[in-house]
Amino acid sequence: MKRIVAGLLAGVAGVAAVAVAVPGIAAADGPQCNPQARVQARDTARAQVAAYLAGHPEAAAEVAKVKGLPKEQRRAEWQTFRQAHPQQAREIRAARQPIIDYRAACHR
């Protein structure tokens, strides 16, 4: 009888431990969709883009040019640049990846 009670108590304790641990693990593995995570992703992307543009003045000039255009013209101009300079466009996108990942995870 003592073995049965001990076995049941051990089983209940094991289930309780798993029930407490699993939500913590799931939360740690899932995306962090809070204001701090957003700021961190934005700051990381901003620093990476700034570093990239510092080393690529032609890309920096294009970004400045696009920013100076009226809003309705920006998309077409940026698309023209991406088609003419696909490698630079990929590198800028890679620098922006932290904010792209945040948006994909948190704004589904």
C-alpha positions as a Markdown table, in Angstrom:
| # | Residue | x | y | z |
|---|---|---|---|---|
| 1 | Met | 0.0 | 0.0 | 0.0 |
| 2 | Lys | 2.8 | 2.4 | 0.9 |
| 3 | Arg | 4.4 | 1.7 | -2.5 |
| 4 | Ile | 1.2 | 2.6 | -4.3 |
| 5 | Val | 0.8 | 5.9 | -2.4 |
| 6 | Ala | 4.4 | 6.7 | -2.9 |
| 7 | Gly | 4.1 | 6.0 | -6.6 |
| 8 | Leu | 1.0 | 8.2 | -6.9 |
| 9 | Leu | 2.6 | 11.0 | -5.0 |
| 10 | Ala | 5.7 | 10.8 | -7.2 |
| 11 | Gly | 3.5 | 10.8 | -10.3 |
| 12 | Val | 1.5 | 13.8 | -9.1 |
| 13 | Ala | 4.7 | 15.7 | -8.2 |
| 14 | Gly | 6.1 | 14.9 | -11.7 |
| 15 | Val | 3.0 | 16.1 | -13.5 |
| 16 | Ala | 2.9 | 19.3 | -11.3 |
| 17 | Ala | 6.6 | 19.9 | -12.1 |
| 18 | Val | 5.9 | 19.5 | -15.9 |
| 19 | Ala | 2.8 | 21.7 | -15.7 |
| 20 | Val | 4.8 | 24.5 | -14.0 |
| 21 | Ala | 7.9 | 24.2 | -16.3 |
| 22 | Val | 6.2 | 23.9 | -19.7 |
| 23 | Pro | 4.6 | 27.4 | -19.7 |
| 24 | Gly | 7.9 | 28.9 | -18.8 |
| 25 | Ile | 9.7 | 27.1 | -21.5 |
| 26 | Ala | 7.0 | 28.0 | -24.1 |
| 27 | Ala | 7.2 | 31.6 | -23.1 |
| 28 | Ala | 11.0 | 31.7 | -23.4 |
| 29 | Asp | 10.9 | 30.1 | -26.8 |
| 30 | Gly | 8.1 | 32.2 | -28.2 |
| 31 | Pro | 8.4 | 35.7 | -29.6 |
| 32 | Gln | 8.7 | 38.6 | -27.2 |
| 33 | Cys | 6.0 | 41.0 | -28.4 |
| 34 | Asn | 6.3 | 43.7 | -25.9 |
| 35 | Pro | 7.4 | 47.4 | -26.1 |
| 36 | Gln | 11.0 | 46.6 | -24.9 |
| 37 | Ala | 11.4 | 43.9 | -27.6 |
| 38 | Arg | 10.2 | 46.3 | -30.2 |
| 39 | Val | 12.6 | 49.0 | -29.1 |
| 40 | Gln | 15.5 | 46.5 | -29.0 |
| 41 | Ala | 14.7 | 45.2 | -32.5 |
| 42 | Arg | 14.4 | 48.7 | -33.9 |
| 43 | Asp | 17.6 | 49.9 | -32.2 |
| 44 | Thr | 19.5 | 46.8 | -33.4 |
| 45 | Ala | 18.3 | 47.3 | -37.0 |
| 46 | Arg | 19.0 | 51.0 | -36.9 |
| 47 | Ala | 22.6 | 50.4 | -35.8 |
| 48 | Gln | 23.1 | 47.7 | -38.4 |
| 49 | Val | 21.7 | 49.9 | -41.2 |
| 50 | Ala | 23.8 | 52.9 | -40.1 |
| 51 | Ala | 26.9 | 50.8 | -40.1 |
| 52 | Tyr | 26.1 | 49.4 | -43.6 |
| 53 | Leu | 25.4 | 52.9 | -45.0 |
| 54 | Ala | 28.6 | 54.3 | -43.5 |
| 55 | Gly | 30.6 | 51.8 | -45.5 |
| 56 | His | 28.5 | 52.2 | -48.7 |
| 57 | Pro | 28.2 | 55.9 | -49.6 |
| 58 | Glu | 26.3 | 55.2 | -52.9 |
| 59 | Ala | 23.6 | 53.3 | -51.0 |
| 60 | Ala | 23.5 | 56.1 | -48.3 |
| 61 | Ala | 23.0 | 58.6 | -51.1 |
| 62 | Glu | 20.1 | 56.6 | -52.5 |
| 63 | Val | 18.4 | 56.2 | -49.1 |
| 64 | Ala | 18.8 | 60.0 | -48.6 |
| 65 | Lys | 17.3 | 60.6 | -52.0 |
| 66 | Val | 14.4 | 58.3 | -51.4 |
| 67 | Lys | 13.7 | 59.9 | -48.0 |
| 68 | Gly | 13.6 | 63.3 | -49.7 |
| 69 | Leu | 10.9 | 62.3 | -52.2 |
| 70 | Pro | 7.2 | 62.8 | -51.7 |
| 71 | Lys | 5.6 | 59.7 | -50.1 |
| 72 | Glu | 3.8 | 58.6 | -53.2 |
| 73 | Gln | 7.1 | 58.4 | -55.2 |
| 74 | Arg | 9.2 | 56.6 | -52.6 |
| 75 | Arg | 8.1 | 53.1 | -53.4 |
| 76 | Ala | 8.7 | 53.3 | -57.1 |
| 77 | Glu | 12.1 | 54.9 | -56.6 |
| 78 | Trp | 13.2 | 52.3 | -54.1 |
| 79 | Gln | 12.0 | 49.5 | -56.4 |
| 80 | Thr | 14.0 | 51.0 | -59.2 |
| 81 | Phe | 17.1 | 51.0 | -57.0 |
| 82 | Arg | 16.5 | 47.4 | -55.8 |
| 83 | Gln | 16.3 | 46.2 | -59.4 |
| 84 | Ala | 19.5 | 48.1 | -60.4 |
| 85 | His | 21.4 | 47.1 | -57.2 |
| 86 | Pro | 20.1 | 43.7 | -56.0 |
| 87 | Gln | 23.1 | 42.9 | -53.9 |
| 88 | Gln | 22.9 | 46.2 | -52.0 |
| 89 | Ala | 19.2 | 45.8 | -51.5 |
| 90 | Arg | 19.7 | 42.3 | -50.0 |
| 91 | Glu | 22.4 | 43.7 | -47.7 |
| 92 | Ile | 20.2 | 46.5 | -46.5 |
| 93 | Arg | 17.4 | 44.0 | -45.9 |
| 94 | Ala | 19.8 | 41.8 | -43.9 |
| 95 | Ala | 20.7 | 44.8 | -41.8 |
| 96 | Arg | 17.0 | 45.4 | -41.1 |
| 97 | Gln | 16.3 | 41.8 | -40.3 |
| 98 | Pro | 15.7 | 42.3 | -36.5 |
| 99 | Ile | 12.7 | 44.6 | -37.1 |
| 100 | Ile | 11.5 | 42.4 | -40.0 |
| 101 | Asp | 11.5 | 39.4 | -37.7 |
| 102 | Tyr | 9.8 | 41.3 | -34.9 |
| 103 | Arg | 7.0 | 42.4 | -37.2 |
| 104 | Ala | 6.6 | 38.9 | -38.6 |
| 105 | Ala | 6.3 | 37.4 | -35.2 |
| 106 | Cys | 4.2 | 40.0 | -33.5 |
| 107 | His | 1.9 | 41.4 | -36.2 |
| 108 | Arg | 0.4 | 38.4 | -37.8 |
